[in-house]
């Protein structure tokens, strides 16, 4: 799961599923206009928060 510190839904889901998933913070150094997301978040092409990336047994993955 990928999220941002200012996203309330991200924080809720992160707390509920803390033991079951990895969490990637997209704005490690805070946010102000023009701040790019972390490289990891750029690579998975984050479209919104929270973003879940689900890997399939076929090797494919998708985000929702």
Backbone as XML, in Angstrom:
<?xml version="1.0"?>
<chain id="A" units="angstrom">
  <residue number="1" name="UNK">
    <atom name="N" x="0.838" y="-1.162" z="0.000"/>
    <atom name="CA" x="0.000" y="0.000" z="0.000"/>
    <atom name="C" x="0.888" y="1.231" z="0.000"/>
  </residue>
  <residue number="2" name="UNK">
    <atom name="N" x="0.490" y="2.240" z="-0.756"/>
    <atom name="CA" x="1.210" y="3.505" z="-0.814"/>
    <atom name="C" x="0.278" y="4.606" z="-0.345"/>
  </residue>
  <residue number="3" name="UNK">
    <atom name="N" x="0.833" y="5.566" z="0.362"/>
    <atom name="CA" x="0.013" y="6.644" z="0.863"/>
    <atom name="C" x="0.812" y="7.898" z="1.144"/>
  </residue>
  <residue number="4" name="UNK">
    <atom name="N" x="0.128" y="8.856" z="1.744"/>
    <atom name="CA" x="0.739" y="10.126" z="2.112"/>
    <atom name="C" x="0.331" y="10.449" z="3.546"/>
  </residue>
  <residue number="5" name="UNK">
    <atom name="N" x="1.245" y="11.048" z="4.286"/>
    <atom name="CA" x="1.013" y="11.321" z="5.702"/>
    <atom name="C" x="-0.233" y="12.169" z="5.950"/>
  </residue>
  <residue number="6" name="UNK">
    <atom name="N" x="-0.644" y="12.980" z="4.984"/>
    <atom name="CA" x="-1.795" y="13.860" z="5.145"/>
    <atom name="C" x="-3.117" y="13.205" z="4.749"/>
  </residue>
  <residue number="7" name="UNK">
    <atom name="N" x="-3.073" y="11.965" z="4.282"/>
    <atom name="CA" x="-4.263" y="11.253" z="3.808"/>
    <atom name="C" x="-4.899" y="10.468" z="4.959"/>
  </residue>
  <residue number="8" name="UNK">
    <atom name="N" x="-6.072" y="10.899" z="5.427"/>
    <atom name="CA" x="-6.712" y="10.225" z="6.566"/>
    <atom name="C" x="-7.093" y="8.782" z="6.255"/>
  </residue>
  <residue number="9" name="UNK">
    <atom name="N" x="-7.521" y="8.499" z="5.030"/>
    <atom name="CA" x="-7.876" y="7.118" z="4.667"/>
    <atom name="C" x="-6.626" y="6.245" z="4.665"/>
  </residue>
  <residue number="10" name="UNK">
    <atom name="N" x="-5.501" y="6.801" z="4.244"/>
    <atom name="CA" x="-4.244" y="6.049" z="4.255"/>
    <atom name="C" x="-3.874" y="5.658" z="5.679"/>
  </residue>
  <residue number="11" name="UNK">
    <atom name="N" x="-3.976" y="6.608" z="6.594"/>
    <atom name="CA" x="-3.627" y="6.338" z="7.990"/>
    <atom name="C" x="-4.532" y="5.274" z="8.594"/>
  </residue>
  <residue number="12" name="UNK">
    <atom name="N" x="-5.828" y="5.353" z="8.311"/>
    <atom name="CA" x="-6.767" y="4.350" z="8.829"/>
    <atom name="C" x="-6.439" y="2.961" z="8.300"/>
  </residue>
  <residue number="13" name="UNK">
    <atom name="N" x="-6.237" y="2.847" z="7.001"/>
    <atom name="CA" x="-5.951" y="1.543" z="6.394"/>
    <atom name="C" x="-4.593" y="1.016" z="6.831"/>
  </residue>
  <residue number="14" name="UNK">
    <atom name="N" x="-3.629" y="1.899" z="6.985"/>
    <atom name="CA" x="-2.298" y="1.503" z="7.450"/>
    <atom name="C" x="-2.392" y="0.898" z="8.853"/>
  </residue>
  <residue number="15" name="UNK">
    <atom name="N" x="-3.166" y="1.515" z="9.739"/>
    <atom name="CA" x="-3.328" y="1.002" z="11.099"/>
    <atom name="C" x="-4.079" y="-0.326" z="11.122"/>
  </residue>
  <residue number="16" name="UNK">
    <atom name="N" x="-5.129" y="-0.445" z="10.322"/>
    <atom name="CA" x="-5.946" y="-1.661" z="10.314"/>
    <atom name="C" x="-5.186" y="-2.860" z="9.772"/>
  </residue>
  <residue number="17" name="UNK">
    <atom name="N" x="-4.322" y="-2.651" z="8.800"/>
    <atom name="CA" x="-3.647" y="-3.766" z="8.133"/>
    <atom name="C" x="-2.133" y="-3.775" z="8.382"/>
  </residue>
  <residue number="18" name="UNK">
    <atom name="N" x="-1.696" y="-3.152" z="9.458"/>
    <atom name="CA" x="-0.265" y="-2.972" z="9.722"/>
    <atom name="C" x="0.531" y="-4.269" z="9.694"/>
  </residue>
  <residue number="19" name="UNK">
    <atom name="N" x="-0.037" y="-5.351" z="10.173"/>
    <atom name="CA" x="0.696" y="-6.618" z="10.232"/>
    <atom name="C" x="0.603" y="-7.421" z="8.947"/>
  </residue>
  <residue number="20" name="UNK">
    <atom name="N" x="-0.236" y="-6.974" z="8.006"/>
    <atom name="CA" x="-0.473" y="-7.763" z="6.806"/>
    <atom name="C" x="0.136" y="-7.175" z="5.538"/>
  </residue>
  <residue number="21" name="UNK">
    <atom name="N" x="0.621" y="-5.945" z="5.585"/>
    <atom name="CA" x="1.110" y="-5.333" z="4.348"/>
    <atom name="C" x="2.273" y="-4.397" z="4.597"/>
  </residue>
  <residue number="22" name="UNK">
    <atom name="N" x="2.975" y="-4.114" z="3.529"/>
    <atom name="CA" x="4.042" y="-3.120" z="3.566"/>
    <atom name="C" x="3.427" y="-1.779" z="3.202"/>
  </residue>
  <residue number="23" name="UNK">
    <atom name="N" x="3.985" y="-0.715" z="3.769"/>
    <atom name="CA" x="3.476" y="0.626" z="3.509"/>
    <atom name="C" x="4.591" y="1.479" z="2.938"/>
  </residue>
  <residue number="24" name="UNK">
    <atom name="N" x="4.300" y="2.168" z="1.851"/>
    <atom name="CA" x="5.257" y="3.087" z="1.248"/>
    <atom name="C" x="4.755" y="4.511" z="1.374"/>
  </residue>
  <residue number="25" name="UNK">
    <atom name="N" x="5.514" y="5.347" z="2.051"/>
    <atom name="CA" x="5.161" y="6.766" z="2.202"/>
    <atom name="C" x="5.676" y="7.521" z="0.983"/>
  </residue>
  <residue number="26" name="UNK">
    <atom name="N" x="4.801" y="8.226" z="0.319"/>
    <atom name="CA" x="5.180" y="8.915" z="-0.918"/>
    <atom name="C" x="5.806" y="10.287" z="-0.689"/>
  </residue>
  <residue number="27" name="UNK">
    <atom name="N" x="5.654" y="10.848" z="0.492"/>
    <atom name="CA" x="6.225" y="12.167" z="0.781"/>
    <atom name="C" x="7.008" y="12.106" z="2.089"/>
  </residue>
  <residue number="28" name="UNK">
    <atom name="N" x="8.186" y="11.506" z="2.032"/>
    <atom name="CA" x="9.001" y="11.272" z="3.221"/>
    <atom name="C" x="9.459" y="12.560" z="3.892"/>
  </residue>
  <residue number="29" name="UNK">
    <atom name="N" x="9.663" y="13.615" z="3.130"/>
    <atom name="CA" x="10.177" y="14.870" z="3.679"/>
    <atom name="C" x="9.108" y="15.945" z="3.807"/>
  </residue>
  <residue number="30" name="UNK">
    <atom name="N" x="7.845" y="15.549" z="3.841"/>
    <atom name="CA" x="6.764" y="16.515" z="3.912"/>
    <atom name="C" x="6.299" y="16.920" z="2.517"/>
  </residue>
  <residue number="31" name="UNK">
    <atom name="N" x="5.338" y="17.811" z="2.479"/>
    <atom name="CA" x="4.765" y="18.208" z="1.198"/>
    <atom name="C" x="4.536" y="19.705" z="1.146"/>
  </residue>
  <residue number="32" name="UNK">
    <atom name="N" x="4.886" y="20.285" z="0.029"/>
    <atom name="CA" x="4.495" y="21.640" z="-0.327"/>
    <atom name="C" x="4.343" y="21.647" z="-1.835"/>
  </residue>
  <residue number="33" name="UNK">
    <atom name="N" x="3.668" y="22.615" z="-2.398"/>
    <atom name="CA" x="3.398" y="22.651" z="-3.836"/>
    <atom name="C" x="4.695" y="22.454" z="-4.616"/>
  </residue>
  <residue number="34" name="UNK">
    <atom name="N" x="4.651" y="21.533" z="-5.549"/>
    <atom name="CA" x="5.811" y="21.245" z="-6.381"/>
    <atom name="C" x="6.689" y="20.115" z="-5.867"/>
  </residue>
  <residue number="35" name="UNK">
    <atom name="N" x="6.388" y="19.592" z="-4.685"/>
    <atom name="CA" x="7.180" y="18.489" z="-4.136"/>
    <atom name="C" x="6.878" y="17.212" z="-4.906"/>
  </residue>
  <residue number="36" name="UNK">
    <atom name="N" x="7.881" y="16.580" z="-5.499"/>
    <atom name="CA" x="7.627" y="15.325" z="-6.205"/>
    <atom name="C" x="7.487" y="14.166" z="-5.215"/>
  </residue>
  <residue number="37" name="UNK">
    <atom name="N" x="6.744" y="13.131" z="-5.583"/>
    <atom name="CA" x="6.655" y="11.953" z="-4.720"/>
    <atom name="C" x="7.984" y="11.198" z="-4.706"/>
  </residue>
  <residue number="38" name="UNK">
    <atom name="N" x="8.125" y="10.270" z="-3.773"/>
    <atom name="CA" x="9.342" y="9.458" z="-3.684"/>
    <atom name="C" x="9.547" y="8.671" z="-4.981"/>
  </residue>
  <residue number="39" name="UNK">
    <atom name="N" x="10.760" y="8.237" z="-5.207"/>
    <atom name="CA" x="11.074" y="7.473" z="-6.415"/>
    <atom name="C" x="10.242" y="6.196" z="-6.485"/>
  </residue>
  <residue number="40" name="UNK">
    <atom name="N" x="10.079" y="5.540" z="-5.341"/>
    <atom name="CA" x="9.270" y="4.311" z="-5.290"/>
    <atom name="C" x="7.842" y="4.570" z="-5.762"/>
  </residue>
  <residue number="41" name="UNK">
    <atom name="N" x="7.252" y="5.670" z="-5.346"/>
    <atom name="CA" x="5.885" y="6.000" z="-5.747"/>
    <atom name="C" x="5.809" y="6.393" z="-7.217"/>
  </residue>
  <residue number="42" name="UNK">
    <atom name="N" x="6.851" y="7.034" z="-7.722"/>
    <atom name="CA" x="6.896" y="7.351" z="-9.147"/>
    <atom name="C" x="6.925" y="6.076" z="-9.976"/>
  </residue>
  <residue number="43" name="UNK">
    <atom name="N" x="7.708" y="5.091" z="-9.527"/>
    <atom name="CA" x="7.873" y="3.842" z="-10.274"/>
    <atom name="C" x="6.582" y="3.047" z="-10.381"/>
  </residue>
  <residue number="44" name="UNK">
    <atom name="N" x="5.742" y="3.091" z="-9.353"/>
    <atom name="CA" x="4.472" y="2.352" z="-9.417"/>
    <atom name="C" x="3.339" y="3.203" z="-9.974"/>
  </residue>
  <residue number="45" name="UNK">
    <atom name="N" x="3.666" y="4.432" z="-10.367"/>
    <atom name="CA" x="2.705" y="5.335" z="-11.030"/>
    <atom name="C" x="1.451" y="5.576" z="-10.191"/>
  </residue>
  <residue number="46" name="UNK">
    <atom name="N" x="1.669" y="6.102" z="-9.000"/>
    <atom name="CA" x="0.581" y="6.405" z="-8.088"/>
    <atom name="C" x="-0.420" y="7.354" z="-8.753"/>
  </residue>
  <residue number="47" name="UNK">
    <atom name="N" x="-1.693" y="6.995" z="-8.679"/>
    <atom name="CA" x="-2.753" y="7.812" z="-9.280"/>
    <atom name="C" x="-3.619" y="8.496" z="-8.229"/>
  </residue>
  <residue number="48" name="UNK">
    <atom name="N" x="-3.536" y="8.047" z="-6.994"/>
    <atom name="CA" x="-4.328" y="8.617" z="-5.916"/>
    <atom name="C" x="-3.988" y="7.906" z="-4.620"/>
  </residue>
  <residue number="49" name="UNK">
    <atom name="N" x="-4.528" y="8.394" z="-3.533"/>
    <atom name="CA" x="-4.225" y="7.813" z="-2.221"/>
    <atom name="C" x="-5.496" y="7.365" z="-1.531"/>
  </residue>
  <residue number="50" name="UNK">
    <atom name="N" x="-5.467" y="6.270" z="-0.799"/>
    <atom name="CA" x="-4.388" y="5.291" z="-0.767"/>
    <atom name="C" x="-4.349" y="4.478" z="-2.057"/>
  </residue>
  <residue number="51" name="UNK">
    <atom name="N" x="-3.213" y="3.918" z="-2.346"/>
    <atom name="CA" x="-3.033" y="3.098" z="-3.559"/>
    <atom name="C" x="-2.547" y="1.725" z="-3.131"/>
  </residue>
  <residue number="52" name="UNK">
    <atom name="N" x="-3.318" y="0.729" z="-3.452"/>
    <atom name="CA" x="-2.947" y="-0.655" z="-3.176"/>
    <atom name="C" x="-2.404" y="-1.250" z="-4.461"/>
  </residue>
  <residue number="53" name="UNK">
    <atom name="N" x="-1.278" y="-1.915" z="-4.382"/>
    <atom name="CA" x="-0.715" y="-2.617" z="-5.530"/>
    <atom name="C" x="-0.772" y="-4.100" z="-5.196"/>
  </residue>
  <residue number="54" name="UNK">
    <atom name="N" x="-1.522" y="-4.821" z="-5.999"/>
    <atom name="CA" x="-1.770" y="-6.240" z="-5.743"/>
    <atom name="C" x="-1.035" y="-7.057" z="-6.792"/>
  </residue>
  <residue number="55" name="UNK">
    <atom name="N" x="-0.178" y="-7.947" z="-6.321"/>
    <atom name="CA" x="0.572" y="-8.817" z="-7.229"/>
    <atom name="C" x="-0.165" y="-10.135" z="-7.378"/>
  </residue>
  <residue number="56" name="UNK">
    <atom name="N" x="-0.254" y="-10.589" z="-8.607"/>
    <atom name="CA" x="-0.953" y="-11.838" z="-8.906"/>
    <atom name="C" x="0.078" y="-12.971" z="-9.033"/>
  </residue>
  <residue number="57" name="UNK">
    <atom name="N" x="-0.372" y="-14.193" z="-8.897"/>
    <atom name="CA" x="0.530" y="-15.329" z="-9.028"/>
    <atom name="C" x="1.104" y="-15.436" z="-10.443"/>
  </residue>
  <residue number="58" name="UNK">
    <atom name="N" x="0.464" y="-14.819" z="-11.412"/>
    <atom name="CA" x="0.953" y="-14.836" z="-12.787"/>
    <atom name="C" x="2.143" y="-13.896" z="-12.994"/>
  </residue>
  <residue number="59" name="UNK">
    <atom name="N" x="2.472" y="-13.098" z="-11.926"/>
    <atom name="CA" x="3.554" y="-12.154" z="-12.057"/>
    <atom name="C" x="3.088" y="-10.753" z="-12.420"/>
  </residue>
  <residue number="60" name="UNK">
    <atom name="N" x="1.843" y="-10.629" z="-12.840"/>
    <atom name="CA" x="1.273" y="-9.312" z="-13.161"/>
    <atom name="C" x="0.853" y="-8.623" z="-11.868"/>
  </residue>
  <residue number="61" name="UNK">
    <atom name="N" x="0.728" y="-7.324" z="-11.924"/>
    <atom name="CA" x="0.223" y="-6.592" z="-10.768"/>
    <atom name="C" x="-0.670" y="-5.457" z="-11.259"/>
  </residue>
  <residue number="62" name="UNK">
    <atom name="N" x="-1.520" y="-4.977" z="-10.369"/>
    <atom name="CA" x="-2.375" y="-3.856" z="-10.709"/>
    <atom name="C" x="-2.584" y="-3.021" z="-9.459"/>
  </residue>
  <residue number="63" name="UNK">
    <atom name="N" x="-2.913" y="-1.761" z="-9.668"/>
    <atom name="CA" x="-3.149" y="-0.856" z="-8.547"/>
    <atom name="C" x="-4.593" y="-0.443" z="-8.483"/>
  </residue>
  <residue number="64" name="UNK">
    <atom name="N" x="-5.057" y="-0.221" z="-7.277"/>
    <atom name="CA" x="-6.427" y="0.262" z="-7.085"/>
    <atom name="C" x="-6.491" y="1.160" z="-5.876"/>
  </residue>
</chain>
